[in-house]
Amino acid sequence: MAKLIGVEVERAENGESLATMVAEERHSNPMGTIHGGILCDLADAAMGTAYFSTLEPGESFTTLELKINFLRPFWTGRLVAGSSRAGERSGWPNATSRTTKAA
């Protein structure tokens, strides 16, 4: 999914990650803003790779729940999501997404 929408994980180590993507018109909903599912995918990629970076070989995980708050609309440009992992038996990673000027 990440490859399909253009998410790139720039860093994932020691329970932290940084994922980016350039949001384009193809990622828009009918109102012209970036579809919320795209933003969820970016956040999930950041959280998942942060958590994955802490696992031992052969261990796995799955997302049990995902909640996101949309604070304002976004149209096109570069999006960045950073995440860190918390918790031992269950992970509670969180992600914060922000915008930057497109490269």
C-alpha positions, 0 to 999 in steps of 0.5 A: 500500500505504501508504494502504491500511494507514494509513502517513503520510510526515511528512517525506522530504528530503535522504536522511532520512524519518519515517513514522508509522502508528496500528496497530489491531486490523485490523493484527493477526495471529492471536495479536493482535499487529501482523503482522510484514508491517505493520511491514515495510511501515512500515520499507520506506516510511521507507527508500524515501522517504529514498532517493527524496528523493536521486534526480534527476528520472527516476531510479528504484530498487527494494528488493533485500532487506529484513531486519527484527529483531523485538525485542518484540511490539506490539499497538496504538498509534502507530508511528514509523519514521525512516530515513536513506540511505547509499551512493552506487551502492547504497543501504543505508538503515536504519530504526528503528521505535519506539512512541509513545502514540496521538494 
